[in-house]
Every structure is written in C-alpha cells, then in structure tokens.
Amino acid sequence: MSEFLRNILRSARAERKTIILPEGDDPRILGAVKIIIEEAAANLILLGDEVGIRSVLEEMEVDSSAISIINPADPGRIDPYAAEFYELRKHKGLTLENARKLLKDSVYFGMMMLKLNQADGLVAGVAHATSNIIRPALQIIKTYPGINIVSSTFFIIKDEKILLFADCGLNENPDPEQLAEITLSTALTAKLFGLIPKIALLSYSTRGSGKGEDVEKMRKAVKLAEKRLAEVYQGEYLIDGELQFDAAFVPAVSEIKCPDSPLKGEANIFIFPDLSAGNIAYKIAHRLGGTDTYGPILQGIARPVNDLSRGCSSGDIVAGIAITAIQAIN
C-alpha cells in the first residue's frame, strides 16, 4: 500500500462518510469492502442481493453487520425513488413507467439515493461503461454550480510527488473554454487533497517555440483558465503555458526554456490538449514510469461520484472509495 493511499484512508477514517457501491456482488468490490471495513475508512451501502452478498462476506470473514445491503430489484424500494426521478425529468419527457424501468439499474438507483442525501458519495464502474455512470449522474445529480462540464483527473504518485493529469478519461477534444473549466476543476481537486495547484497547460511548444492550431488553442486556454481561476478559486495557485512537459516538470529545463516561468519546473497539475495525449501519457507514466496511478476521478458533479475502470483491482476500488470520501468531507 502506497503512502498516498495510507494517508487518504487515514483522512477518510476521521469522518466515516457513507459511500454507495451499486455493483455490490462483484468479487473485486467485496475484496475492497473487506479492506475498507478493516480500515474503518467509510460506511458502505452495497446494492444487490442481500442473502448472496452476506453469504460471501461471511466466507471472507467480514463483519457485515456494519454494511447496509439494498436490493434495487425490490419493487417496494423502487416506487418512492421512481416518483422523485419522474419529477426531476418529466420536463425531458420521462414517464413514471420509464423511471421505474431505469431504476432497476443499480447505478440509477444509487444516484437517486445520493440525490436524496441518503449517502455522501457513489463509486461504480467495474461492470458499467463510463457513459453508463456519467449519464445518470448528469440526469440526477447534475453539475456543480458554476462548473460547466464534467471532466476527469488521475493521481500520479511518484516517490514523494503527487501529480494530477487531466483530462485523461472523458473529453475527447476540448476547446479552450472547456480546457479552462478542466483546469479550474483540477485545481479544486488538488486543493481538496492539500496541494497548492501549480498548473501547466501542455503542448509540443514552450512559450511560442512551436506553431500551429494546437499551440494557439493552448495559449487561448491559458488566458481563459487564468480568468476562471481568478473568478472562482480561493487560495494560492500558479499557472503557466503553453509548456512542453520537460519545461513544466524539470527545473533545469525550465531555467533554459522559460526562465521567467512562475512554475520553475515544479508543476504538479498537467492539463493535456486532448484525450489522446492525456490517456497515453498517464498509461506511459504508470507502465514505464513505475508510478502508482489512481483514477479516473470525476470532477464537476454536484455530489461525489467516481468511475472505475472495468479492469480495476480491489486495491483500485479501495482508493476510489477513499478519494470519494475525502471529496464528500470537503
């Protein structure tokens, strides 16, 4: 277990937020549940068949008395949520019958629980595609006031360094305005975890060393991000761009390429120009750089909701639960 994970589990333990796990019968989820209960890091609500789940937990020697298990297939549970869901979406053409049908999906069911303040956060994705997490989140929870798009970030942990890469999971080709929103959301995420945001908007160009539409996009994004941060962010931060990664991350290179950069080669937030660059970069960092990688962490949703990779491990789920709990605390 990394020091970063130990620290966030410790922080989560201090307030014991309640987290919903809609895929409660997945073996990886139950493996994570065992660790979370042992660490006393969160209260948990599992969605699924109660008899089956408690049987497995008993075999795993997990005290399931501290875990709530709810079966979304129970019509008696769906009806009250269906009425609320219908009221939320009837202006979009949702019927009460269709609301009931959608709520048979455990993610929709869990989102309604979260909407009605019956929990503090939700973590899903081991058996659902990202779109099947984002869609109900936007329909039911909606975006955080003042934030216009949902984005994602990854925590990249290298030795003592905590870095954030965004957006590596959602927005395919964000325009300058969207990049500014991603920058703001990532700065706010960094603040939740005790970091002073030191933000680099990345490019193949450093301060005009290259030309092209993509360079111009990042230059415009920097100006817009500076404006958004000034409007919304409270606290200390640094921002610069457009920068190549080495100029943003290596002090000696920064001194050569951009000696007047406020970052001085010590950025801890890296905003990528598009999804291809971000996704490739975080996977290279993980597979070749030997980093611990946690994410994607969703940003911009009004309540803490996080997505898991369908290839994730129980350890990844533990991190997702702890991060979600810290988002809820803050």
C-alpha positions as CSV (number, residue, x, y, z in Angstrom):
1,M,0.0,0.0,0.0
2,S,1.4,3.4,-1.0
3,E,2.0,6.2,1.4
4,F,-0.6,8.3,-0.5
5,L,-3.2,5.5,-0.1
6,R,-2.4,5.2,3.6
7,N,-2.8,8.9,4.0
8,I,-6.2,9.2,2.3
9,L,-7.5,6.2,4.2
10,R,-6.5,7.9,7.4
11,S,-8.2,11.1,6.3
12,A,-11.3,9.2,5.3
13,R,-11.4,7.4,8.6
14,A,-11.6,10.7,10.5
15,E,-15.2,11.3,9.4
16,R,-16.5,8.0,8.1
17,K,-18.7,9.1,5.2
18,T,-21.3,6.8,3.6
19,I,-20.4,5.5,0.1
20,I,-22.8,3.6,-2.2
21,L,-21.4,0.7,-4.2
22,P,-24.0,-0.2,-6.9
23,E,-22.1,-3.3,-8.1
24,G,-22.3,-4.9,-4.6
25,D,-22.0,-8.5,-5.8
26,D,-18.8,-8.2,-7.8
27,P,-15.9,-10.1,-6.2
28,R,-13.5,-7.2,-6.6
29,I,-16.0,-4.9,-4.9
30,L,-16.3,-7.4,-2.0
31,G,-12.5,-7.6,-1.8
32,A,-12.4,-3.8,-1.4
33,V,-15.2,-3.9,1.1
34,K,-13.1,-6.1,3.4
35,I,-10.2,-3.6,3.4
36,I,-12.5,-0.6,3.9
37,I,-14.2,-2.3,6.9
38,E,-10.8,-3.3,8.3
39,E,-9.5,0.3,7.9
40,A,-12.8,1.8,9.2
41,A,-12.5,4.3,6.3
42,A,-16.2,4.6,5.4
43,N,-19.7,3.3,6.0
44,L,-20.9,1.3,3.0
45,I,-24.1,0.7,1.2
46,L,-24.0,-2.2,-1.2
47,L,-26.7,-2.7,-3.9
48,G,-27.5,-6.3,-4.8
49,D,-29.0,-9.5,-3.5
50,E,-28.6,-9.3,0.3
51,V,-28.6,-13.0,1.0
52,G,-25.9,-13.8,-1.6
53,I,-23.7,-10.8,-0.6
54,R,-23.9,-11.5,3.1
55,S,-23.1,-15.2,2.4
56,V,-19.9,-14.3,0.5
57,L,-18.9,-11.7,3.1
58,E,-19.3,-14.4,5.8
59,E,-17.0,-16.7,3.9
60,M,-14.5,-13.8,3.7
61,E,-14.8,-13.3,7.5
62,V,-16.1,-9.8,7.1
63,D,-18.4,-8.4,9.8
64,S,-21.3,-7.4,7.5
65,S,-23.3,-6.0,10.4
66,A,-21.8,-2.6,9.7
67,I,-22.8,-2.8,6.0
68,S,-26.2,-1.9,4.5
69,I,-27.3,-4.0,1.6
70,I,-30.2,-3.0,-0.5
71,N,-31.8,-4.8,-3.4
72,P,-32.9,-2.4,-6.2
73,A,-35.0,-5.2,-7.7
74,D,-37.4,-4.9,-4.8
75,P,-40.5,-3.0,-6.2
76,G,-41.2,-1.7,-2.8
77,R,-37.9,0.2,-2.9
78,I,-38.1,1.4,-6.5
79,D,-41.5,3.1,-6.3
80,P,-40.6,6.0,-4.0
81,Y,-37.5,6.8,-6.0
82,A,-39.4,6.5,-9.3
83,A,-41.7,9.3,-8.2
84,E,-38.8,11.5,-7.3
85,F,-37.0,10.7,-10.6
86,Y,-40.1,11.4,-12.6
87,E,-40.4,14.8,-11.1
88,L,-36.8,15.5,-11.9
89,R,-37.0,14.5,-15.6
90,K,-40.7,14.9,-16.6
91,H,-39.8,18.1,-18.4
92,K,-37.5,15.9,-20.6
93,G,-40.3,13.5,-21.4
94,L,-39.6,10.9,-18.8
95,T,-42.7,8.9,-17.9
96,L,-43.2,7.3,-14.5
97,E,-43.2,3.9,-16.1
98,N,-39.8,4.5,-17.7
99,A,-38.5,5.9,-14.4
100,R,-39.3,2.6,-12.8
101,K,-37.5,0.7,-15.6
102,L,-34.4,2.8,-15.3
103,L,-34.2,2.5,-11.6
104,K,-33.9,-1.3,-11.9
105,D,-30.3,-0.4,-13.0
106,S,-28.3,-0.3,-9.7
107,V,-26.4,2.8,-10.8
108,Y,-29.6,4.8,-11.4
109,F,-30.9,3.5,-8.1
110,G,-27.8,4.6,-6.3
111,M,-27.8,8.0,-7.9
112,M,-31.3,8.6,-6.6
113,M,-30.2,7.6,-3.1
114,L,-27.3,10.1,-3.4
115,K,-29.7,12.8,-4.7
116,L,-31.9,12.3,-1.7
117,N,-29.0,12.6,0.7
118,Q,-29.1,9.0,1.8
119,A,-25.4,8.8,1.3
120,D,-22.4,11.0,0.7
121,G,-20.9,9.6,-2.5
122,L,-21.0,6.8,-5.0
123,V,-18.4,4.6,-6.7
124,A,-19.2,2.4,-9.7
125,G,-17.8,1.1,-13.0
126,V,-16.5,-2.4,-12.5
127,A,-19.4,-3.7,-14.6
128,H,-20.5,-0.5,-16.3
129,A,-19.0,1.7,-19.0
130,T,-18.1,5.3,-18.2
131,S,-21.0,6.6,-20.2
132,N,-23.4,4.5,-18.0
133,I,-22.0,6.3,-14.9
134,I,-21.9,9.8,-16.4
135,R,-25.4,9.7,-17.9
136,P,-27.4,9.1,-14.7
137,A,-25.1,11.4,-12.8
138,L,-25.9,14.3,-15.1
139,Q,-29.6,13.4,-15.3
140,I,-30.0,13.1,-11.5
141,I,-27.1,14.8,-9.7
142,K,-26.2,17.4,-12.3
143,T,-23.0,19.5,-12.4
144,Y,-21.7,21.6,-9.5
145,P,-22.9,25.2,-9.5
146,G,-20.6,27.3,-11.6
147,I,-18.9,24.4,-13.4
148,N,-20.0,23.8,-17.0
149,I,-18.5,20.3,-17.8
150,V,-17.7,17.1,-16.1
151,S,-14.0,16.1,-16.5
152,S,-11.6,13.6,-15.0
153,T,-8.2,13.6,-13.4
154,F,-5.7,10.9,-12.4
155,F,-3.5,11.0,-9.4
156,I,0.0,10.0,-10.4
157,I,2.2,9.2,-7.4
158,K,6.0,9.0,-7.9
159,D,8.0,8.7,-4.7
160,E,7.0,11.7,-2.7
161,K,5.5,13.6,-5.6
162,I,1.7,13.9,-6.0
163,L,0.8,14.9,-9.6
164,L,-2.6,15.3,-11.3
165,F,-3.1,14.6,-15.0
166,A,-6.3,15.9,-16.7
167,D,-8.3,15.2,-18.7
168,C,-7.3,11.7,-19.4
169,G,-10.7,9.9,-19.4
170,L,-13.6,11.9,-20.7
171,N,-13.4,14.9,-23.0
172,E,-12.0,13.9,-26.4
173,N,-11.0,17.3,-27.9
174,P,-11.8,20.1,-25.5
175,D,-11.9,23.6,-26.9
176,P,-10.1,26.5,-25.0
177,E,-13.2,27.2,-22.9
178,Q,-13.5,23.6,-21.9
179,L,-9.8,23.4,-21.1
180,A,-10.2,26.4,-18.8
181,E,-13.1,24.5,-17.0
182,I,-10.9,21.4,-16.7
183,T,-8.1,23.5,-15.3
184,L,-10.4,25.0,-12.7
185,S,-11.9,21.7,-11.7
186,T,-8.5,20.1,-11.3
187,A,-7.2,23.0,-9.2
188,L,-10.2,22.5,-6.9
189,T,-9.5,18.8,-6.7
190,A,-5.9,19.4,-5.8
191,K,-6.9,21.8,-3.0
192,L,-9.2,19.1,-1.5
193,F,-6.1,17.0,-1.1
194,G,-4.0,19.7,0.5
195,L,-2.0,20.7,-2.6
196,I,-1.2,24.2,-3.8
197,P,-2.1,24.0,-7.5
198,K,0.9,24.5,-9.8
199,I,-0.7,24.2,-13.2
200,A,1.0,23.6,-16.6
201,L,-1.1,23.7,-19.8
202,L,0.9,21.4,-22.0
203,S,1.8,21.5,-25.7
204,Y,4.6,20.5,-28.0
205,S,5.6,24.2,-27.8
206,T,7.0,26.2,-24.9
207,R,6.2,29.8,-24.9
208,G,6.0,30.2,-28.7
209,S,8.8,27.8,-29.7
210,G,6.3,26.0,-32.0
211,K,3.4,27.0,-34.2
212,G,0.1,25.5,-35.2
213,E,-3.6,25.4,-34.3
214,D,-3.0,23.2,-31.3
215,V,-0.5,25.7,-29.9
216,E,-2.9,28.5,-30.4
217,K,-5.6,26.5,-28.6
218,M,-3.5,26.1,-25.5
219,R,-2.4,29.7,-25.5
220,K,-6.0,30.8,-25.5
221,A,-6.9,28.2,-22.9
222,V,-4.2,29.6,-20.5
223,K,-5.8,33.1,-20.7
224,L,-9.3,31.7,-20.1
225,A,-8.1,29.5,-17.3
226,E,-6.4,32.4,-15.6
227,K,-9.7,34.3,-15.7
228,R,-11.7,31.4,-14.4
229,L,-9.3,30.8,-11.5
230,A,-9.4,34.5,-10.6
231,E,-13.2,34.4,-10.5
232,V,-13.7,31.1,-8.6
233,Y,-10.5,29.8,-6.9
234,Q,-9.8,30.9,-3.3
235,G,-6.2,30.4,-2.3
236,E,-2.7,30.3,-3.7
237,Y,-2.0,28.9,-7.1
238,L,0.4,29.2,-10.0
239,I,-0.3,28.7,-13.7
240,D,1.7,28.8,-16.9
241,G,1.5,27.7,-20.5
242,E,1.8,26.7,-23.2
243,L,4.7,24.5,-22.0
244,Q,6.3,21.3,-23.0
245,F,6.3,18.6,-20.3
246,D,10.0,18.9,-19.5
247,A,9.8,22.6,-19.2
248,A,7.0,22.2,-16.7
249,F,8.5,19.4,-14.7
250,V,12.3,19.6,-14.8
251,P,13.7,22.8,-13.1
252,A,16.9,22.7,-15.1
253,V,15.0,22.6,-18.4
254,S,12.6,25.3,-17.2
255,E,15.6,27.5,-16.5
256,I,16.7,27.1,-20.1
257,K,13.4,27.2,-22.0
258,C,11.3,29.5,-19.8
259,P,13.4,31.1,-17.0
260,D,10.6,33.5,-16.1
261,S,8.0,30.8,-15.6
262,P,6.3,31.0,-12.2
263,L,6.3,27.2,-12.0
264,K,10.1,26.9,-12.1
265,G,9.8,23.4,-13.4
266,E,7.8,22.3,-10.4
267,A,4.3,21.8,-11.8
268,N,2.0,19.3,-10.1
269,I,-1.0,19.7,-12.4
270,F,-0.7,18.9,-16.1
271,I,-3.5,19.8,-18.4
272,F,-3.4,17.9,-21.7
273,P,-4.6,19.3,-25.0
274,D,-6.8,16.3,-25.8
275,L,-7.9,12.9,-24.6
276,S,-5.4,11.0,-26.8
277,A,-2.4,12.9,-25.3
278,G,-3.7,12.6,-21.7
279,N,-4.7,9.0,-21.8
280,I,-1.4,7.9,-23.5
281,A,0.6,9.9,-21.0
282,Y,-0.9,8.5,-17.8
283,K,-0.6,5.0,-19.1
284,I,3.1,5.5,-20.0
285,A,3.7,7.1,-16.6
286,H,2.1,4.0,-14.9
287,R,3.6,1.3,-17.0
288,L,7.1,2.6,-17.8
289,G,7.5,5.2,-15.0
290,G,6.6,2.9,-12.2
291,T,4.1,5.3,-10.7
292,D,1.1,4.5,-8.6
293,T,-2.0,5.7,-10.5
294,Y,-5.4,6.4,-9.1
295,G,-8.4,7.4,-11.2
296,P,-10.2,8.4,-13.2
297,I,-11.6,10.8,-10.5
298,L,-14.6,12.7,-11.8
299,Q,-14.8,16.4,-11.4
300,G,-17.6,18.9,-11.7
301,I,-20.5,16.7,-10.5
302,A,-22.6,18.3,-7.7
303,R,-22.1,15.3,-5.4
304,P,-19.1,13.0,-5.2
305,V,-19.4,10.3,-7.9
306,N,-16.5,8.3,-9.3
307,D,-16.0,5.9,-12.1
308,L,-13.8,2.7,-12.0
309,S,-12.1,1.0,-14.9
310,R,-13.7,-2.3,-15.7
311,G,-10.2,-3.8,-15.4
312,C,-9.6,-2.4,-11.9
313,S,-8.4,-4.4,-8.9
314,S,-9.8,-4.4,-5.4
315,G,-6.9,-2.1,-4.4
316,D,-8.1,0.4,-7.1
317,I,-11.6,0.3,-5.7
318,V,-10.3,1.0,-2.1
319,A,-8.5,4.1,-3.4
320,G,-11.7,5.2,-5.3
321,I,-13.8,4.8,-2.1
322,A,-11.3,6.7,0.0
323,I,-10.9,9.5,-2.6
324,T,-14.7,9.8,-2.9
325,A,-15.0,10.0,0.9
326,I,-12.5,12.9,1.0
327,Q,-14.4,14.7,-1.7
328,A,-17.5,14.3,0.5
329,I,-15.7,15.6,3.6
330,N,-14.7,18.7,1.8
